């Protein structure tokens, strides 16, 4: 499969999942507004996809959010099946993405350095 097509599929799945987080997670103990989909990585055969998400909150909330997202993976797959035309609907695995927090930590460290002069 061409890399360009895989990137387009990843982008499309990211958009569909991000748009459906609110409807799928509504009424859940984890507020859907605290969850951001940061990326999707499909396998080359498009049968599996890892969804990276960032969750605003403490570590306990992050673990709970990942568990709830994984619990609702079937509902996300149903939405993907309905909205995206693919031969196979990928099985979703949700993974916590800490890159935003690491970036914030680096920026805070840079801000704490003394300015020359």
OpenMM code with the backbone's topology and positions (N, CA, C; nanometers):
from openmm import Vec3, app, unit

residues = "UNK UNK UNK UNK UNK UNK UNK UNK UNK UNK UNK UNK UNK UNK UNK UNK UNK UNK UNK UNK UNK UNK UNK UNK UNK UNK UNK UNK UNK UNK UNK UNK UNK UNK UNK UNK UNK UNK UNK UNK UNK UNK UNK UNK UNK UNK UNK UNK UNK UNK UNK UNK UNK UNK UNK UNK UNK UNK UNK UNK UNK UNK UNK UNK UNK UNK UNK UNK UNK UNK UNK UNK UNK UNK UNK UNK UNK UNK UNK UNK UNK UNK UNK UNK UNK UNK UNK UNK UNK UNK UNK UNK UNK UNK UNK UNK UNK UNK UNK UNK UNK UNK UNK UNK UNK UNK UNK UNK UNK UNK UNK UNK UNK UNK UNK UNK UNK".split()
positions = [
    Vec3(0.0855, -0.1171, 0.0000),
    Vec3(0.0000, 0.0000, 0.0000),
    Vec3(0.0898, 0.1230, 0.0000),
    Vec3(0.0515, 0.2203, -0.0761),
    Vec3(0.1293, 0.3435, -0.0862),
    Vec3(0.1253, 0.4192, 0.0466),
    Vec3(0.2372, 0.4788, 0.0797),
    Vec3(0.2486, 0.5548, 0.2047),
    Vec3(0.1497, 0.6703, 0.2056),
    Vec3(0.1313, 0.7341, 0.0919),
    Vec3(0.0385, 0.8473, 0.0834),
    Vec3(-0.1033, 0.8051, 0.1185),
    Vec3(-0.1446, 0.6885, 0.0704),
    Vec3(-0.2799, 0.6413, 0.0988),
    Vec3(-0.2935, 0.6097, 0.2470),
    Vec3(-0.1932, 0.5473, 0.3054),
    Vec3(-0.1971, 0.5156, 0.4473),
    Vec3(-0.2056, 0.6433, 0.5316),
    Vec3(-0.1326, 0.7453, 0.4929),
    Vec3(-0.1395, 0.8737, 0.5639),
    Vec3(-0.2775, 0.9368, 0.5511),
    Vec3(-0.3384, 0.9252, 0.4338),
    Vec3(-0.4738, 0.9797, 0.4158),
    Vec3(-0.5747, 0.9039, 0.5014),
    Vec3(-0.5614, 0.7723, 0.5068),
    Vec3(-0.6521, 0.6914, 0.5891),
    Vec3(-0.6336, 0.7272, 0.7361),
    Vec3(-0.5081, 0.7405, 0.7803),
    Vec3(-0.4816, 0.7796, 0.9191),
    Vec3(-0.5460, 0.9137, 0.9513),
    Vec3(-0.5317, 1.0084, 0.8618),
    Vec3(-0.5883, 1.1412, 0.8819),
    Vec3(-0.7410, 1.1364, 0.8861),
    Vec3(-0.7998, 1.0598, 0.7977),
    Vec3(-0.9452, 1.0468, 0.7933),
    Vec3(-0.9977, 0.9810, 0.9208),
    Vec3(-0.9323, 0.8747, 0.9657),
    Vec3(-0.9749, 0.8078, 1.0883),
    Vec3(-0.9605, 0.9003, 1.2088),
    Vec3(-0.8530, 0.9779, 1.2117),
    Vec3(-0.8330, 1.0733, 1.3213),
    Vec3(-0.9485, 1.1721, 1.3269),
    Vec3(-0.9867, 1.2244, 1.2115),
    Vec3(-1.0956, 1.3224, 1.2064),
    Vec3(-1.2279, 1.2605, 1.2519),
    Vec3(-1.2586, 1.1403, 1.2022),
    Vec3(-1.3859, 1.0752, 1.2356),
    Vec3(-1.3913, 1.0415, 1.3849),
    Vec3(-1.2822, 0.9897, 1.4391),
    Vec3(-1.2801, 0.9540, 1.5814),
    Vec3(-1.2906, 1.0799, 1.6671),
    Vec3(-1.2154, 1.1841, 1.6315),
    Vec3(-1.2190, 1.3085, 1.7091),
    Vec3(-1.3588, 1.3691, 1.7089),
    Vec3(-1.4254, 1.3653, 1.5950),
    Vec3(-1.5606, 1.4215, 1.5857),
    Vec3(-1.6622, 1.3388, 1.6637),
    Vec3(-1.6361, 1.2102, 1.6814),
    Vec3(-1.7341, 1.1245, 1.7476),
    Vec3(-1.7078, 1.1057, 1.8971),
    Vec3(-1.5966, 1.1570, 1.9489),
    Vec3(-1.5659, 1.1411, 2.0917),
    Vec3(-1.6794, 1.1973, 2.1770),
    Vec3(-1.7290, 1.3137, 2.1423),
    Vec3(-1.8326, 1.3761, 2.2244),
    Vec3(-1.9589, 1.2911, 2.2286),
    Vec3(-2.0029, 1.2404, 2.1132),
    Vec3(-2.1276, 1.1628, 2.1117),
    Vec3(-2.1103, 1.0269, 2.1789),
    Vec3(-1.9949, 0.9642, 2.1622),
    Vec3(-1.9730, 0.8322, 2.2210),
    Vec3(-1.9534, 0.8422, 2.3721),
    Vec3(-1.8804, 0.9436, 2.4171),
    Vec3(-1.8459, 0.9549, 2.5583),
    Vec3(-1.9446, 1.0397, 2.6389),
    Vec3(-2.0493, 1.0903, 2.5756),
    Vec3(-2.1460, 1.1737, 2.6461),
    Vec3(-2.2153, 1.0915, 2.7547),
    Vec3(-2.2254, 1.1487, 2.8735),
    Vec3(-2.2866, 1.0788, 2.9851),
    Vec3(-2.1890, 0.9890, 3.0581),
    Vec3(-2.0649, 0.9831, 3.0124),
    Vec3(-1.9616, 0.9030, 3.0761),
    Vec3(-1.9039, 0.9803, 3.1940),
    Vec3(-1.8351, 0.9119, 3.2833),
    Vec3(-1.7750, 0.9796, 3.3977),
    Vec3(-1.6585, 1.0687, 3.3560),
    Vec3(-1.5975, 1.0378, 3.2421),
    Vec3(-1.4882, 1.1198, 3.1887),
    Vec3(-1.5492, 1.2191, 3.0903),
    Vec3(-1.5273, 1.3471, 3.1136),
    Vec3(-1.5822, 1.4500, 3.0256),
    Vec3(-1.5151, 1.4413, 2.8881),
    Vec3(-1.5911, 1.4363, 2.7804),
    Vec3(-1.5310, 1.4256, 2.6467),
    Vec3(-1.4477, 1.5471, 2.6085),
    Vec3(-1.4724, 1.6620, 2.6701),
    Vec3(-1.3952, 1.7817, 2.6394),
    Vec3(-1.2515, 1.7745, 2.6892),
    Vec3(-1.2209, 1.6781, 2.7746),
    Vec3(-1.0859, 1.6623, 2.8278),
    Vec3(-0.9983, 1.5740, 2.7387),
    Vec3(-1.0569, 1.5175, 2.6345),
    Vec3(-0.9867, 1.4211, 2.5486),
    Vec3(-0.9582, 1.4842, 2.4132),
    Vec3(-0.8339, 1.4718, 2.3685),
    Vec3(-0.7935, 1.5192, 2.2367),
    Vec3(-0.7292, 1.4042, 2.1610),
    Vec3(-0.7763, 1.3787, 2.0403),
    Vec3(-0.7145, 1.2767, 1.9563),
    Vec3(-0.5948, 1.3410, 1.8878),
    Vec3(-0.4746, 1.2893, 1.9164),
    Vec3(-0.3531, 1.3498, 1.8621),
    Vec3(-0.3012, 1.2776, 1.7387),
    Vec3(-0.3437, 1.1539, 1.7165),
    Vec3(-0.2963, 1.0835, 1.5980),
    Vec3(-0.3533, 0.9439, 1.5889),
    Vec3(-0.3472, 0.8896, 1.4681),
    Vec3(-0.3899, 0.7518, 1.4417),
    Vec3(-0.2829, 0.6876, 1.3556),
    Vec3(-0.2474, 0.5657, 1.3904),
    Vec3(-0.1491, 0.4908, 1.3118),
    Vec3(-0.2083, 0.3547, 1.2773),
    Vec3(-0.2428, 0.3377, 1.1500),
    Vec3(-0.2969, 0.2107, 1.1022),
    Vec3(-0.1837, 0.1175, 1.0627),
    Vec3(-0.2099, -0.0110, 1.0778),
    Vec3(-0.1174, -0.1088, 1.0250),
    Vec3(-0.1267, -0.1086, 0.8736),
    Vec3(-0.0277, -0.1666, 0.8076),
    Vec3(-0.0265, -0.1653, 0.6608),
    Vec3(-0.1446, -0.2384, 0.5993),
    Vec3(-0.1984, -0.3372, 0.6713),
    Vec3(-0.3138, -0.4102, 0.6189),
    Vec3(-0.4475, -0.3466, 0.6578),
    Vec3(-0.4439, -0.2361, 0.7311),
    Vec3(-0.5618, -0.1591, 0.7747),
    Vec3(-0.6570, -0.2380, 0.8645),
    Vec3(-0.6090, -0.3435, 0.9261),
    Vec3(-0.6945, -0.4221, 1.0147),
    Vec3(-0.6861, -0.3771, 1.1598),
    Vec3(-0.5783, -0.3097, 1.1955),
    Vec3(-0.5587, -0.2588, 1.3311),
    Vec3(-0.5158, -0.1134, 1.3242),
    Vec3(-0.5566, -0.0371, 1.4249),
    Vec3(-0.5156, 0.1036, 1.4318),
    Vec3(-0.4940, 0.1415, 1.5779),
    Vec3(-0.3862, 0.2142, 1.6012),
    Vec3(-0.3583, 0.2680, 1.7334),
    Vec3(-0.3970, 0.4143, 1.7340),
    Vec3(-0.4840, 0.4509, 1.8274),
    Vec3(-0.5322, 0.5879, 1.8390),
    Vec3(-0.4624, 0.6511, 1.9589),
    Vec3(-0.3844, 0.7550, 1.9320),
    Vec3(-0.3149, 0.8255, 2.0398),
    Vec3(-0.4017, 0.9420, 2.0865),
    Vec3(-0.4210, 0.9490, 2.2184),
    Vec3(-0.5042, 1.0550, 2.2757),
    Vec3(-0.4304, 1.1233, 2.3899),
    Vec3(-0.4594, 1.2508, 2.4046),
    Vec3(-0.4084, 1.3294, 2.5160),
    Vec3(-0.5276, 1.3601, 2.6054),
    Vec3(-0.5077, 1.3443, 2.7366),
    Vec3(-0.6158, 1.3666, 2.8317),
    Vec3(-0.5703, 1.4735, 2.9304),
    Vec3(-0.6533, 1.5747, 2.9480),
    Vec3(-0.6229, 1.6822, 3.0424),
    Vec3(-0.6700, 1.6402, 3.1806),
    Vec3(-0.5763, 1.6267, 3.2749),
    Vec3(-0.6116, 1.5889, 3.4107),
    Vec3(-0.4990, 1.5125, 3.4767),
    Vec3(-0.5280, 1.4596, 3.5956),
    Vec3(-0.4256, 1.3860, 3.6690),
    Vec3(-0.4113, 1.2433, 3.6146),
    Vec3(-0.3158, 1.1695, 3.6708),
    Vec3(-0.2857, 1.0352, 3.6203),
    Vec3(-0.4033, 0.9389, 3.6334),
    Vec3(-0.4782, 0.9499, 3.7420),
    Vec3(-0.5937, 0.8619, 3.7615),
    Vec3(-0.6996, 0.8880, 3.6541),
    Vec3(-0.7223, 1.0144, 3.6227),
    Vec3(-0.8196, 1.0486, 3.5189),
    Vec3(-0.7731, 0.9984, 3.3830),
    Vec3(-0.6436, 1.0074, 3.3568),
    Vec3(-0.5894, 0.9601, 3.2292),
    Vec3(-0.6094, 0.8100, 3.2141),
    Vec3(-0.5808, 0.7353, 3.3205),
    Vec3(-0.6005, 0.5894, 3.3147),
    Vec3(-0.7477, 0.5557, 3.2936),
    Vec3(-0.8342, 0.6268, 3.3659),
    Vec3(-0.9784, 0.6035, 3.3530),
    Vec3(-1.0261, 0.6352, 3.2116),
    Vec3(-0.9772, 0.7449, 3.1557),
    Vec3(-1.0181, 0.7845, 3.0207),
    Vec3(-0.9775, 0.6793, 2.9182),
    Vec3(-0.8550, 0.6287, 2.9295),
    Vec3(-0.8089, 0.5257, 2.8350),
    Vec3(-0.8948, 0.4005, 2.8487),
    Vec3(-0.9263, 0.3614, 2.9711),
    Vec3(-1.0114, 0.2439, 2.9924),
    Vec3(-1.1495, 0.2639, 2.9306),
    Vec3(-1.2064, 0.3830, 2.9485),
    Vec3(-1.3398, 0.4101, 2.8939),
    Vec3(-1.3365, 0.4160, 2.7408),
    Vec3(-1.2317, 0.4747, 2.6870),
    Vec3(-1.2198, 0.4787, 2.5412),
    Vec3(-1.2072, 0.3374, 2.4858),
    Vec3(-1.1252, 0.2552, 2.5497),
    Vec3(-1.1080, 0.1178, 2.5025),
    Vec3(-1.2379, 0.0396, 2.5160),
    Vec3(-1.3113, 0.0675, 2.6244),
    Vec3(-1.4405, 0.0020, 2.6446),
    Vec3(-1.5390, 0.0392, 2.5325),
    Vec3(-1.5296, 0.1626, 2.4831),
    Vec3(-1.6197, 0.2101, 2.3772),
    Vec3(-1.5611, 0.1938, 2.2368),
    Vec3(-1.4542, 0.1185, 2.2234),
    Vec3(-1.3888, 0.1019, 2.0928),
    Vec3(-1.4854, 0.0482, 1.9871),
    Vec3(-1.5742, -0.0414, 2.0262),
    Vec3(-1.6714, -0.0971, 1.9307),
    Vec3(-1.7625, 0.0111, 1.8734),
    Vec3(-1.8037, 0.1048, 1.9593),
    Vec3(-1.8910, 0.2131, 1.9118),
    Vec3(-1.8164, 0.3019, 1.8121),
    Vec3(-1.6880, 0.3294, 1.8409),
    Vec3(-1.6076, 0.4065, 1.7457),
    Vec3(-1.5939, 0.3308, 1.6140),
    Vec3(-1.5736, 0.1997, 1.6213),
    Vec3(-1.5603, 0.1184, 1.5001),
    Vec3(-1.6899, 0.1190, 1.4186),
    Vec3(-1.8038, 0.1174, 1.4867),
    Vec3(-1.9321, 0.1241, 1.4157),
    Vec3(-1.9463, 0.2559, 1.3412),
    Vec3(-1.9043, 0.3651, 1.4050),
    Vec3(-1.9112, 0.4965, 1.3404),
    Vec3(-1.8176, 0.5004, 1.2204),
    Vec3(-1.6968, 0.4472, 1.2356),
    Vec3(-1.6023, 0.4417, 1.1236),
    Vec3(-1.6607, 0.3587, 1.0106),
    Vec3(-1.7212, 0.2447, 1.0433),
    Vec3(-1.7803, 0.1585, 0.9413),
    Vec3(-1.8914, 0.2299, 0.8652),
    Vec3(-1.9658, 0.3140, 0.9368),
    Vec3(-2.0771, 0.3855, 0.8747),
    Vec3(-2.0295, 0.5038, 0.7892),
    Vec3(-1.9215, 0.5721, 0.8320),
    Vec3(-1.8810, 0.6967, 0.7670),
    Vec3(-1.7636, 0.6842, 0.6710),
    Vec3(-1.6833, 0.5790, 0.6839),
    Vec3(-1.5640, 0.5654, 0.6002),
    Vec3(-1.5762, 0.4383, 0.5182),
    Vec3(-1.5438, 0.4516, 0.3931),
    Vec3(-1.5540, 0.3371, 0.3035),
    Vec3(-1.4188, 0.2667, 0.2941),
    Vec3(-1.4052, 0.1578, 0.3699),
    Vec3(-1.2839, 0.0768, 0.3704),
    Vec3(-1.3236, -0.0699, 0.3556),
    Vec3(-1.2313, -0.1488, 0.3055),
    Vec3(-1.2579, -0.2921, 0.2924),
    Vec3(-1.2743, -0.3558, 0.4298),
    Vec3(-1.1877, -0.3161, 0.5236),
    Vec3(-1.1951, -0.3652, 0.6607),
    Vec3(-1.2055, -0.2459, 0.7552),
    Vec3(-1.2840, -0.2620, 0.8602),
    Vec3(-1.2869, -0.1601, 0.9646),
    Vec3(-1.1798, -0.1990, 1.0658),
    Vec3(-1.0839, -0.1110, 1.0906),
    Vec3(-0.9739, -0.1478, 1.1805),
    Vec3(-1.0189, -0.1634, 1.3258),
    Vec3(-0.9548, -0.2578, 1.3951),
    Vec3(-0.9737, -0.2714, 1.5395),
    Vec3(-0.8933, -0.1599, 1.6056),
    Vec3(-0.9578, -0.0886, 1.6968),
    Vec3(-0.8945, 0.0272, 1.7583),
    Vec3(-0.8331, -0.0067, 1.8933),
    Vec3(-0.7137, 0.0453, 1.9145),
    Vec3(-0.6462, 0.0383, 2.0438),
    Vec3(-0.6117, 0.1807, 2.0826),
    Vec3(-0.6524, 0.2208, 2.2020),
    Vec3(-0.6273, 0.3572, 2.2471),
    Vec3(-0.5019, 0.3607, 2.3329),
    Vec3(-0.4215, 0.4627, 2.3109),
    Vec3(-0.2927, 0.4769, 2.3792),
    Vec3(-0.2772, 0.6213, 2.4244),
    Vec3(-0.2291, 0.6388, 2.5462),
    Vec3(-0.2088, 0.7726, 2.6003),
    Vec3(-0.0876, 0.8371, 2.5352),
    Vec3(-0.1038, 0.9595, 2.4881),
    Vec3(0.0036, 1.0352, 2.4238),
    Vec3(0.0493, 1.1440, 2.5199),
    Vec3(0.1734, 1.1337, 2.5649),
    Vec3(0.2276, 1.2294, 2.6612),
    Vec3(0.3143, 1.3358, 2.5954),
    Vec3(0.3178, 1.3401, 2.4633),
    Vec3(0.4081, 1.4325, 2.3942),
    Vec3(0.3749, 1.5791, 2.4228),
    Vec3(0.2490, 1.6129, 2.4382),
    Vec3(0.2114, 1.7517, 2.4670),
    Vec3(0.2627, 1.7916, 2.6047),
    Vec3(0.2483, 1.7025, 2.7019),
    Vec3(0.2969, 1.7322, 2.8365),
    Vec3(0.4488, 1.7425, 2.8399),
    Vec3(0.5160, 1.6571, 2.7653),
    Vec3(0.6619, 1.6642, 2.7593),
    Vec3(0.7058, 1.7953, 2.6951),
    Vec3(0.6355, 1.8376, 2.5926),
    Vec3(0.6656, 1.9655, 2.5289),
    Vec3(0.6456, 2.0819, 2.6244),
    Vec3(0.5384, 2.0765, 2.7020),
    Vec3(0.5142, 2.1811, 2.8019),
    Vec3(0.6248, 2.1839, 2.9065),
    Vec3(0.6734, 2.0651, 2.9463),
    Vec3(0.7811, 2.0587, 3.0459),
    Vec3(0.9091, 2.1194, 2.9900),
    Vec3(0.9383, 2.0933, 2.8622),
    Vec3(1.0576, 2.1506, 2.7998),
    Vec3(1.0455, 2.3029, 2.7911),
    Vec3(0.9292, 2.3521, 2.7528),
    Vec3(0.9078, 2.4965, 2.7458),
    Vec3(0.9194, 2.5617, 2.8840),
    Vec3(0.8673, 2.4949, 2.9866),
    Vec3(0.8792, 2.5496, 3.1217),
    Vec3(1.0255, 2.5531, 3.1654),
    Vec3(1.1026, 2.4517, 3.1288),
    Vec3(1.2436, 2.4475, 3.1615),
    Vec3(1.3192, 2.5601, 3.0896),
    Vec3(1.2849, 2.5805, 2.9631),
    Vec3(1.3491, 2.6888, 2.8871),
    Vec3(1.3144, 2.8263, 2.9459),
    Vec3(1.1892, 2.8409, 2.9899),
    Vec3(1.1484, 2.9683, 3.0510),
    Vec3(1.2209, 2.9959, 3.1832),
    Vec3(1.2592, 2.8876, 3.2514),
    Vec3(1.3249, 2.9057, 3.3815),
    Vec3(1.4734, 2.9375, 3.3699),
    Vec3(1.5302, 2.9245, 3.2513),
    Vec3(1.6724, 2.9573, 3.2319),
    Vec3(1.6917, 3.1074, 3.2423),
    Vec3(1.8038, 3.1475, 3.3026),
    Vec3(1.8300, 3.2910, 3.3128),
    Vec3(1.8620, 3.3496, 3.1743),
    Vec3(1.8168, 3.4705, 3.1528),
    Vec3(1.8421, 3.5370, 3.0252),
    Vec3(1.9797, 3.6028, 3.0292),
    Vec3(2.0538, 3.5925, 2.9212),
    Vec3(2.1870, 3.6551, 2.9205),
    Vec3(2.1747, 3.8080, 2.9200),
    Vec3(2.2670, 3.8705, 2.9868),
    Vec3(2.2673, 4.0161, 2.9798),
    Vec3(2.2656, 4.0777, 3.1084),
] * unit.nanometer
topology = app.Topology()
chain = topology.addChain("A")
for resn in residues:
    res = topology.addResidue(resn, chain)
    for name in ("N", "CA", "C"):
        topology.addAtom(name, app.Element.getBySymbol(name[0]), res)
